Amino acid sequence: MQSKRSRKKTASGTPFRLLLWTALAGLIFGITGFGAPLEDALRVGRNSLHPHAASGDIVLVAVDDRSLLEVGNWPWPRQQHAKMVGRLTEMGARRIFYHANFSFKTDPANDNQFEAAIARSGKVTLPAQFLVGSLKGEESALRPLPQFRKHVDVATVSLYYNYQTAVWAVPFAWMVDGKSVPSFSSKLAGVTGKPGQSFRVDYSLDPKTIPTYAAADVLSGRVPAGKFAGKDIVIGTTSGDLGDQYYIPGRGRMGGVYVHLIGAETLKSGIPADLGWIFPFLLGLAGVALGSLRRRVAQQNAIFATATLALLVVPYFLEAQHVFVDIMPGLFVVACVAASMWWKRFRLSGMVNAVSGLPNLNALRADRAARDHPLIVTRVHNYAEIASTLPPEDERRFVEQIVNRLSVGASARTLYQGDEGIFAWFADSDASMGDHLEALHSLFRNPAKLGRVAIDLSVSFGVEFVPGRSLANRIGSALVAADEAAAEGLKWKRYDPEKLKDVSWKLSLLSQLDDAIESGEVWVAYQPKLDLNSQEICGAEALARWTHPEKGPISPSEFIAAAEQHDRIEKLTYFILDQAIAAAATANGRGIPFAVAVNLSARLLVNRHFPERVADLLHQHGLAANRLTLELTETAALAGTGADLAVLVRLRDLGVKISIDDYGTGLSTLDYLKKIPASEIKIDQSFVKAIRDNRSDWLMVQSTIALAHSLGQTVVAEGVEDRLTLDALATMKCDVAQGFVIGRPTSFRSLMKRILSDKKRAVA
């Protein structure tokens, strides 16, 4: 058992370990670029706060939708490009850049006209596009034809883009055949750089401020003279019909030529500096280290907030000066440490007794290090009576006297105080425990003294040592033993789990069920249903399952029957409905047609608010009503007085399907089938399992299927456990089958994996 001193030492090491692990996680976060999507979103937000206009030195001649209508479909005959080059040269263009493919031959006459035009101009740059891969040592996949290349400069238009087809960095140049070929952006800006290096694109520039003219207007002479004089002209496609579309951050999808234009404008304002993520990471780490050393929560919060604000605000000013940083690793570090310390404070806030300052029973439950040691509980039976007469300060002194006595022989012992005179601790071992408790009990024969007042104390001890149980259960068991010791006139007693096991379980089943729903011990299993026509899984029945931490799986017949008998079924039903509807919505959201069936208790049929609750759940999770089936037994429906039928009609009007479960075991009459607004009959498994061996059962199932179909109802057969029975049902034209041969109840994740696997095999 840990002493107080060792506990303090452990606590003091916690911030260091937290910082160490967070630093390692932050390094991995930064190296892998895991936070790139959020990083990009933050940068777009900052860009929107300092937009600026283009220089006006670069002009775009756009092959837009109007130009395609006037000139014709793309690619245009090269005589049109020859005409374009001629007009731009005549209008005084400084340089002409073509963002179009000239790597293939066309009509020789057209090619010759274009060659002559670019030769006369002497100002043309044509693009080359290289294979995607490393920035170093790539071969050209698309180069201008040799007859063009001898008259022009060549620049690359190859780009690297992310999952959004967004280009955040543009290469300065590519290495081809041992020579450095500049990118379009670099050549436009007149900036040189080494192959393999790239620069950040400044998307705070508004692309709408780039001077733009339609290609059709240039060819037809509708652009006024002087608009192109001394300017660099870029000719590129912007029509969405032609492809070559990229995501321009903060703007949407635009022609790829805009990436090069914005990249060139970026370089014209100066070569950006990319500081990466290390500096912000170190800033965040320094902030959380400084904050972790502060004892006061307000100081910690102030430092964490300052570090976060610095990481969010400083990049705004840096990027306005073309200095780029990635802040997500730094924010990740601050968020992790702040959240961890907040969670620790939150947990500790409820772990101290307000009167004495001792750790309370919540702290005991959280003490994982000592949970396998024997647990001793002291019950001061007249504590409440005594405390009700004392002011707070005297009550504190009273508790101190109790603690002093309980600490005799073990001064380093950590005592936990509960309400109503409960004190607990973990013992080092079970050896000599009886003698020790006898000695402690003798100390309480002497009254406690507060001033001149002597107070007699009535105490007993309970011992629990059943390894593997939860601490909450162990505390309760030890208290039971202490109370039994007092009732039997004993000083202490050891808890006997065998004696109380069955009684405590039966007494607490329903209350434990409520807690189990909240804690996640109750979960939903899904037994798949097979569409016998398509031979595909079409849905599942949602079944309640309870995995108790001590008893293991609890039979559904045990806890569901108890809930029905004691009118506690409503909470369980709504829980299953919520989980099942959410699961079905998830499956359908993935493009998997999936219906879910839930058993409906007869007690809910007279609840006039039940249809509204179902509608709310369907709306909350976004599931179509016809994907939900509510199954009710024949006896459940027949027990109603009319109100139950009204509820069923309202559910049907919502679009929810009603199924008659266990058909054949109750009072099956034609009047019953006519009265109930059911769209489905589910034949009881007792008939389905016998159809191979009993002709009467075969005929009953076959006639039931025919009757249901004549009434426009779907038929589900449950309890199908072998392939021959499944084939027989298919021969009878049964619609859906359910049973072990199709699949046992399983988790939703496992069922989804199976469905997706089946679909992959079907496609293959």
N, C-alpha and C positions, 0 to 999 in steps of 0.2 A: 504493500500500500504506500502511495506517495505521501510524503510529509508536506506541510505547508511551504517549507522552504524550497523543496524540489518543485512544487507546483509553480511558485513564483519564478524560479529559474526557467522552467519550461515556457511560461508565459512571456518572459522577456526575450526568449529566442524566437518567438512566433513572428514578429515583424520582419526580422532578418530573413527567415525562411520564406515568408510571403514575398518579400522583395526579390529574393533570389529566383524563386519559381516564376514570378511575374516577369522578371527581366528575361529569363530564358524563353518564356512563352512569347514575349514581345519581339525578341530576336527572330523566332520562327515566324511570327506574324509578318514581320517586315521582309524577311528573306523570301518568303513564299508569295508575298503580294496578296494575301488573303483578303485584305480590306480594300482592294482596288475599286469595287463598285461604289462603296461609300466615299472613298477618296475622290473619285471622279465627280460624284454628286456634290460634295462640298466645294470642289474647285469650280464647278459650274455656278454654284451659288455666289462664290466670291467674284467670279467674272462678271456676273450680272450687276455687281455693285460698283464696278469701275469700267464701264464700256468706253471704247474710243473708236474714232473713225479711221479709215484707211488713209494712206498718204496721198492718194490720187495719182501717183506716178505709174501705177500699173492699171491697165484697162482690160476688162474682159469683153471679148466678142463671143456671145453665147449662142450656141446652136440649141435654141429653145423650141418649144412646141410650134410657135408661129413661124419660125424659120423652116421647120420641117414641112409645114403646110404650104409655104410659098415656094421653096426651092425643090422639095421632093424628099423621098425617103433616104435615110442614112444607110450606108455611106454615100456621100455625094460623088459624082464624077470628078476626077481630079482637075478637070478644066475649071470647075467652080473654085477649087482651092487655089489654082493658078491665078484666077481672077481676083480672089481675096487677097493674095500676097501682093499682086500688082497694085490694087487700090490702096492698101495700107502703106505700101512703100511710097506711093505718090503723095499720100496725105502726111508724110513726114514721120512715120513711126520710127522710134529709136531702135527697137528690136521686136521681132515677131516670134512668138512661141506657139507651137502647135501641140495641143493636148489631144492628139488623135493618132490612130494607127496607120503608119506608112511602111509597114514591113512586108506587104504583099503586092504583087503585080496586078495591074488592071489592064484596061485597053492601052496598047502602046502609044497611041496618039495622045491620050489623056496624060499618061505618065510623062511623055516627052514635053507636053505643054507645062506641066507642073515643074519639071526639072529646069526648063528654061526660065520660068518665073522666079524660082528660088536662086538660080544662078545670077540673074539680073539684080535681084534684091540684095543678096549678100548679108542679110540681117536675120535669117531664119534659123531657129533652133527646133529640131524635131525630137520626139521622145523615143526612148528605149525602155523596155520593161524587162526586168530580170526575174529569174525564177525565185520563188519564195524560199527563204532559208537564211543562212548566216549572211551578215552584211559584208562578209569578206569572201573573196574568191569565187563569185558567182559568174556563170555564163549568161549571155543575153538570150532571152527567149524570143523577144520581139525587137528587132533593130530596123531602122530605116533601110530601104533598099540601097545597095551600093551606088546606083546612079544618082540617088538623092544625097547620100551621106557625104559625097565629095564636095558638095556645095553648102553644107549646113554644119552648125554645131549640134552636138548630141547631149541631151541631159536625161536623167532617169525620172520616171514617174512611179517607180515601185515604192510601195508603202507597207508598213506593218500595222494591222488593225486588231482591235480586241473583240470581245464577245458581242459588242454593240455595233461592230464595224466602225468604231471611232478610232481616229488616229491621233494619239497624244504626243507622239514624237516623230520627227521626220529626219531621215539620214542626210548628212551633208553630201555624201558621195558614195559611190560603189567602186570596187576594184574589179576591172574587167580587162582580161588579157594583159595584166601587168600595168594597166593604166587607170588613173583615177577619173571616173566619170561623175560630174556633179549632179546633184538632184535639181529638179526644176526650181525648187524654192531657193536653193543656194545660188543658182545661176541668175535667177531674176534679181536677187538682192545683191549680187556681186560679192558674195562672201564665200570664201574657200574653207574647206574643212577636210579632215582625214577620213578616208573610208573606214567604216565601222563605228564612227561617232555619229551621234544624232543630237537634235536639240528639241526642247519642248516648244510646242505650238501655243501661242497666246490667243486663246479663243475669246478673250474679252473684246477683240476687234469685231465690230459689227460688219458682217459680210455685205449687208445692204448698202454700205457706204462705198463699196468698190465700184468705180464707174463702169457701167455695163451697157452694151449696145447689142441689139439682135444681129446675128450674122446676116439675116435677110436684108436688113437695112443697110449694112455695109455693101453688100453685093449690088443692091439697087441704087446706091448712091444717095440714100436718104439721110446719111449722117453729115452734119455740117463740117466744112473744112476747118482744120485747126484742132479738132477734138482729139486727134491722135498724134499731133506734132510733138516730138520729143518724148513720147510715152513708150513704155514697154507694153506690147499688146499680147494677150494670151487668148488663143482661140480654143474653146473647149465645149463639150456637150453638157447641157444642164437639164435636158428633158428627161423626166423620169422614165419615159418609154424606152430609152436607150441603155438603161442600166448604168453601171459605173456610179452608183450612189453610195455615199458614206454618211454616217451619222456625225453631224457637226454639233459638238456638245453645246447644249443650251439653245440650239436653233432647230434641230430636226434633221431629216434626211435631205441632202443636197448633192449636187454633182461633185465627183471626185476632184475636179479642177479647183474647187474652192479650198480644198486642203492645201494645195500648192500655193494658191494666192495668199491665204492667211499665213502660211509658213513663210513666204517671201516678205510679207509685211512685218512679220515678227522679227526677221533678221535685219530688216531695214531700220528697225528701232534699236538694234543692238543685239549681240549674241546673248541669248538667255543663259543664266547660270543655274545649273541643276544641283542643289545641295543634297537631294535624295531624302532618305528617311532617318538617317543616323542622328543628325542634330536634334530634330524634334523628339526622337525617341529618348535621347539623353536628357533633354529638357523635361520630358514627362517623368522619367525615372528619378531625376533630381528632385522634382516637385513632390513626388510621392514619398521619397526617402525623407525629405525635410518634414513633410506632414506626419509621417509615421512616428517621428521622434517627439512630437508634441503630445502631451498628456490630455490637454483640454480639447474637447470635441469641437468647440467653436473655432479654435486655432487650426485644427486639422481640416475642417470644412473650408475655412478661408483659404488655406494653402492649396487644397485640391481644386477649389473654384478658380483661384488665380492661375494655376497651371493650365487648367482647361481653357480658360479665357485667352491666355497667351497663345496656346496652340491654335485656337480658332481665329484670333484677330491678327496676330503678327503676319501670317502668310498673306493676308490682304494687302498689307503695305509692301511686303517683299515682292509679290507678283506684279504689283504696279510698277516696280523697278526691274522687271524681268528676272527676278530671282525666285526659282521654284523649289518648293519643299513638299514632302509627303508627310502628313501629320497623323495618319491613322495608327501607326505603331505607338506613337506617343500617347494618343488618346486612349488606345487600348490599355496601355500600362496604367494610366490614371484611373480609367473606369474599373479595371480589375481590382486594384488595391482599394479604391474608395468603396466599391461594392462589397468587397470582402470585409473591410473594417466596419461598414454599416451593418452587415449581416451579423458580425460578431457582437456589436453593441446591441443589436436587436435581440439576439439570443440571451445575452447576459442581462438585459434589462429586466427580465422576469425571473432571475435566478438568485435573488437576494431577499431574505426576510426583512420586511420594513421595520420591525421593532428591534431586532437584535443585530442586524447586519450580517448574520450567518448565512451561508449558502442554503437555499431552500431545496425542496424535493425536486424541483425542475433541474437544478444543478446536479443533484444526485443521478437523475435519469440520464443526464448528459455525460456522466463520468464513465467513459468507456474503458479506461485503464483498469478500473477496479471491479468491473461488473461480474467477474468470475469468482470473487471472494465472497465469503459468508456475509450476509446482510443482517444487521441487528437493528431492531426498532424498539424505542422506549416510548411507552404511552403513559403520560401523566394524566390520570383519569379525572382529576379535579382541577385541571389547568383552567378550563373555561370559567368555572365558578370563581377561581381565585383572580384571574385576569380581569374579570368584569368589575372588580372592586378597586383596581389599582390604576393610578394615572400612568401615562406612557413611560415616564422615567423610572418609576418603581417597577413596572413590568419588565423593563430592560434589566434592572438589577436582579429581579427575580429569575430571569432567564440565565443571567451570568452565574448565579449560584447553582442552577441545575447543570449548566455546562461544566463548571468546575468539578462537580462530583462525577459526572460521566467521563471526565478526562483523567481521572485518577488511574495511574498505572500506564497511561498512554497519552502523554502530553502533546505529542505531535499528531494525534488523531484529528482528522477532519470531520467535524460534526455538521449534520444537515438538519435544519429545523423546518418542520411543517406547521400547518395550522392546528389549533386545538390541542397543544401539548404533545406533539409528535417530534421525536428526535431520532435520527438514524445515523449509522456509520457502517463502514465495511471493516470486518475483522481480518487480521493477517492470516489466520488459519482457524480450523475447527477445534484444534487441540486446546484443552483446559478451558474451553469457553464457559462450561457450566460453573466452574469455580469462580471465574472472573465475574460472571453475572450475579452469582450469589453475593460476592463481595460488594459489587455496586449497589445491589438492592439493600444491603445492610446500611450503606451510607445514607439512604433516604429515610431511615427510621428517625433520624434527627430532623427536626423541623427547619425549614428555611426561615431566616430572620430578616425582616425589613424594619429597621429601627428597633422599636420595642415589641413589634408584633411578630409572633412565632406562627408559622404556617405549616401545618402538617401536609405531607405529600403522599399520594397514593399512586404507586408506579408498578408497572409490570413490563416484561421484556418478551419480545417475539423474535425468533431466529428463523431465517430462510436460507437454504443453500441447495437450490436446484439449478445447476448450471444450464445455460442455454435459453432460459426464459427471459422475456423482456423485463426491464427494471420496473416498469409500471406494475406488472403482475407480481413481481417479487415483493415490492413495497406493500401491496394489498395483502399478500399472503402473510407477510410478517406481522402486519397489523391484526389480521384475524387471529394469529397465534398469540399475540399479546393480549387481546381481548379474552380469548379462551383461558389464558393463564389467570387473569384476574377473576373470571367467573368461577374457575375451579379452585381458587385459593392458592395458586402456584406463583412462584416468583418469576419464572420464565417458562416458555414452551417453544418447542421446535415445530415448525409448520409441517403438516402431514398432507402431501398433495393427493394421495390416494383417497383419503377420507372425504375430501371436499370436491373432488374433481367433477363427479356427475351432477351433484346438487348445484354447484356454482354455475355449471354450464347451462343447465335447464333454467335456472332463475334469471340468467343474464343473456340468454340467446337473443331475444328481440332487441334489447338495448345494445348488445354487441353488434347486431346486424346494422343498426343505424350508424354506429361508429365505423363499422367496416365499409359501408357505402362511402362515407366521407374520406376514409383513409386510403381507399383504393384496394382493400382486400377483396371486395366484391367487384367482379369484372364481367365482361360480356364475351361469351364464346359464340362462334358463328358456325352452324352446320350447313354446308353448301347444299343447294338444290340444283338438280340437273334438268334442263329442258330436254325432254326425250325426242323432240323433233329435230333440234339443231345439235344435240349432244354437247352443249356448252353449259357451263355454270351460269345460271341466270339470277342467282341471288342466294340468300341464306336465311335461316331462322336464328334470331338472337336469343341466346339462352343465358340465364343468370348462373354465375359460378362464384363460389366463396372459398377462398384459400385462407384459412385461419393460420396465424403465425405459430400457433402451438398444436392445434388439432389437425392441421393440414386441410385437404379438401373436405368441405362439408356437403353432404348430399343435398341437392336442390329440393328433394321431397321433404327433407327435414325442416329447412328454414322457410321455404315458400309456404308449406302447409301451416306452420306456426304463424307466419305473417298473415295468412288468410284468416285463420281462426281468431286472431286478436285484432283484426281490423288495422293491420300495419302494412298492408300490401301496396298502398298508394305511393309511398316514397320510393319503394323498390321498382315499381312499374315505371314511374317517371324517370328514374335513373336509367333503366334499360332502354326506354324510348329515346332519351336524349343521346345515349351512346350509339344506339343502332342507327338513328336518323343521321347523326354526324358521320358515321362510318359509310353509310350508303351515299351520302352527299359527296364524300371524298372520292369514292369509287367512280360515281357518275361524272365527277369533275375531271377525272383522269380519262374520260372517254370510254369507261367500262359500263355497259348497261347492267345495272345491279339493283335488285329489289330486296327489301328486308321485311321479315315477318316477326311480330312481337306478340307474345301471349297476353291476352286481355282478361283481367280478373272480373268476375261477375259483380264485385262490389263497386267497380267503377262505372258500371252501366247505368246506375241511378244518379251519378254525379253530373248534373247538367252543365258544369263548367269544363268537363273533360274534353269535348270537341274543341273548345277555344284553346286549351293547353296544347293539344295536338297541333292545331293550326299554327300556334306561336312557335313551336319547336320546328315545324317544317319550314316556316318563314325564316327563323333564326339561322338554320343551317343551309337553306337554299335547296331543299329537296322537293321534287315534284310529288304531289300527294299520291299519285298512282304508283309510286315506287314503295309505298308503305302498305303492308297488310297487317291487320289486327286479327288474331286468331282467338275464337272463343269456343268453349265446349258446348255441346247441345244442352246439357243440363244447366249450364250457366245462363243461357239465353231463355230457356223455358221457365226458369225460376222468377222471371221478371213479372211486373204488373202492368206494363205499358210504357212506363217511363224509360225502361231499358231500350225498348224498340225505338223510341223517339231519339235517344242518343245515337243508336246505330244508324238511323236514317240521316241524322245530321253529319255523322262521320262519312257516310256514303256520298252525301251532297258535296262534301269537301273534296271528294275524289279519292279518299282512302278506300282501299279494298277490305272487305270483310270476309273472313274465312271461317267455316264451321269446322272446328278441330275435333279429332277423335270421332269422326262420323261413323255411325254404326253401333256405337256403344251406348247411346242414350235412347231417347224417345224419338226414333226416326219416323216421321210422318210426312205425307205430301203437304199437309197444311203447314207444318213447321217450315219446310223448304220454301213454301210460298210466302210465309209471313216474314221471315228473316231476310233483310236486304243484303244477302251474301252474293259475292261474285266468285267464290271458290269453295270447294268441298275438299276436306283433307281426310282421306280414308284411314281409319285407325290401323296401327301396325299389327294388331292381333289378326286381322283379316288378311293383310298383305303377306305376312310371313307364312300363312297356311295355303296360299293359292296353288303351290306346287304339289301338295299332298292331299288336299281336300277339295273335291269338285264343287261342293256347295259354296265354299269360300271363293273359288274361282268365279262361279256364276254370280255371286253377290257383288264382287268387285267389278266384274264386267258390266252387270246391269246398273250399278251405281254410276260408272263412268258414262254409260249411254244416257241415263236419266239426267245427270248433271249437264252433259253437252246439249241435251234437248232444251234445258232451261237456260242455256247460254252461260253456263258456269265452267270455270277451270277446275281440273281435278289434280290433286296432289296426293301421291302415295307415300306414306312414311313407313319407316322400319324396313327399308330394302337392304338386305344384308348379303345378297349374292347376285352374281351376274345372270343366272338363269331367271330369277325373279324379275330383274330389271328388263330382260328381253321380253318376258311374258307381258309385262306392263306396257311396253312399247307396242306389242302386237295388239293389245286391247285399246290402243289409241289414248292411253293415259298421257296427260300433258307434262307433268313434272313429277320427279321422284326425289326422295330424300332418305338417306340411311347410310350405314357404315360402308357399304360398297362404293358409295360416291365420296364420302368423306366424313370423318369424325368431327365433332365440335372442336374448333381451334381458334386461335387469336385472329383478329382481323388482318394483321400484317402477314401472317402465314397464309391466310386465304388469298390475299392479294398476290403474293408471290406465286402461288399455284396458278391463279387465273392468268397472270402475265406469262408464266412459263408455258401454259397450255396454248396461249395465243401465239407465242413464238414458234412452238412446234407445229402449229397449224399452218403458219405462214411458210415455214421451212418445207 
